[in-house]
Amino acid sequence: MSLPHQPGCACCTLPSLSSQLNELQHHNWTESLASLIRTAAERAKLALHQDAAIFHGGPIYTLQGGQPGRVEALGIVHGKVMSVGSLRQVETDMQAHPRAERIDLHGKTLLPGMIDPHMHILPSALYRNWINLCPFEGQTLRPGYNLGWIAGQLREQLPSHSGHTLNGAQRWLTGFGVDPSLMTEWQEPDLDFLDSISSEVPIFLINASGHLGYANSAAVKLAGLDPKGKGVTTESDVAKVLTVIPGLAAPHILAKIQEILHDAAANGITTLFDAGLGAGLGPLEITLLRAFAQSPLAPVRIGAALYCNQDWMQEQWLQTYQLNHNKHDDDRFSVRALKLIADGSNQGLTGYQSQDYCCAGEHHVPGVSPRGLFNFEPPITFAAQLQRALNAGWPVLVHANGDQAVDYVLAGFELALYDEHAKDGAPNPKLALRSRIEHCSLLSDASIAAMARLKLSPSFLIGHVGYWGQVFKTTILGRERAQMLDRCQSALKAGLRISLHSDHFVSPLGTLRMMEQAVTRVMEADPERQPLNPAECLERIAALRAVTLDAAWQCHMDHIVGSLEPGKLADLAILEQDPLDPAVPVGTLRDIRVHQTWLAGKPVYQNPKTH
């Protein structure tokens, strides 16, 4: 049996947020979705292109075989790649389509559509209705991020909440993404601080890690919490507060989902992989995102891993769904794995470590040991749950941040991957399932070697290096242990295929930004902007593979997306500059504008600032 889940990052917030979804559960959301679809259909003028097109006139990277070679032209027909190569060769191959549209890139760069292999659509949509208190301004760290800034944001919204009622319910002031670890001075927005904003209007803020919440006295009273806790809430107390906050209207949630998908397309992303679907609404959540993905609303395709930390959830998924990783159809929605969450968040001090956090005494998390938490007790129970999934033929994504959590997870895989029938050199089919360790933040040489032996691959939340690297080095982990963060180059040298992800809403959507952080490893909060363990820096092509072909491979989608090869879907991004060109400063990759994004041969995003 797994323990009652203790949230540790965006992966984990939906179980606690289920009360916020009550209206969506009971609402006829199909009517709201139909209304949004009608609106989208009226606006969808971009998709009037013909069914065939030839691109030429700029760098075209197909990533065939993962290589950086360029071709002169690309031909697409009926949503799939028909031909790549010289312009003459593509024109010859496209002779059966004489009316194919000729698209001159005018020097712009064409790439495979990019992939975020680990993010969370529904929690991100829910929190978009809350006040954004994240430490990010676009793709960069917000200067002067501190409690004073948060106070200003809350006070600015306070007048609109002075009526105290919303549809007959108590009106609340709610915010998300608070991250004390990235403040100019690490401070918690406790009860006294929030009461200085208002002691009458209930206020509740969620920490960026998802593990902590902050309540003022009005919120503490409504939720029935002990005021001695000074408004800092964990685990069950977070859930208690969420149950008394009025739920959001279904149309608002649907509109926010639409915003997130379009934000992805604006970043050149054509595939989002939701790494924890079903945690809040169960099967209804899957039905909802499938309807979205298969409607004109969706400018991206959606893949998913189903959250199953509880035994009964895993059993439900195994009985309900069957995998088919080999379909070549234009699937806009597909379930491709299961998801287990082993520990929490390193920057939230809940990732499970082999030694105490350096700042555990000063910034202790109530109810959590100085080394963080592991969600399965005893740890052997994790192996049993993992084995059931693997025996059923399902790949498993396992969230593990701390080095001790990673080692426990690897031990669990050692047990779960054992196959008594795989004797005398016979292949073990479970080794071919492409299971992953998510975040995989702190890695020793021994852990990397074990992953190679067990045929596991890491997906790195590379923002840990770029955004949090400085605070990990100076405050949370210490100089020596911070060197273990996101060891991308060592993983490649060991023969592992890696990907980069945002864990959105934990860090912003932006695959070009993730490439930049993997190539430079600059600690962006460091005044001197020094790199963290530069030996782990990636080459540009490796970083590009990590957000295209290798990400698709990890998601069991590389046979249809991730590279531009004949027979694959024509998911592509057109950029204003070439991210592989050495003349483009590597520290500016996140600033490259996306000109257009195409999904299955149709343009779904046009940047209004480009021509």
Buried (B, 14 or more C-beta within 10 A) or exposed (E): EBEEBBBBBBBBBBBBBBBBBBBBBEBEBEEBBEEBBEBBEEEBEBBEBEBBBBBBBBBBBBBBEBEBEBBBBBBBBEBBBBBBBEBEBBBEBBEEBEEBEEBEBEEBBBBBBBBBBBBBBBBBBBBBBBBEBBBBEEBBBBEEBBBEBBBEBBEEBBEEBEEEEEEEEBBBBBBBBBBBBBBEEBBBBBBEBBBBBBBEBBBBBBBBBBBBBBBBBBBBBBBEBEEEBBBBBBBEBBBBBBBBBBBBBBBBBBBBBBEBBBBBBBBBBBBBBBBBBBBBBBEBBBBBBBBBBBBBBBBBBBBBBBBBBBBEBBEBBBEEBEBEBEEEEBBBBBBBBBBBBBBBBBBBBBBBBBBEBBBBEEBEBEEBBBBBBBBBEEBEBBBBBBBBBBEBEBBBBBBBBBBBBBBBBBBBBEEBBEBEEBEEEEEBEBBEBBBBBBBBBBBBEEBBEBBBBBBBBBBBBBBBBBBBBBBBBBBBBBEEBBBBBBBBBBBBEBEBBBBBBBBBBBBBBBBBBBBBBBBBBBBBBBEEEEBBBEEBBBBBBBBBBBBBBBBBBBBBBBBBBBBBBBEBBBBBBBBBBBBBEEEBEBEEBBBBBBBBBBBBBBBBBBBEEEE
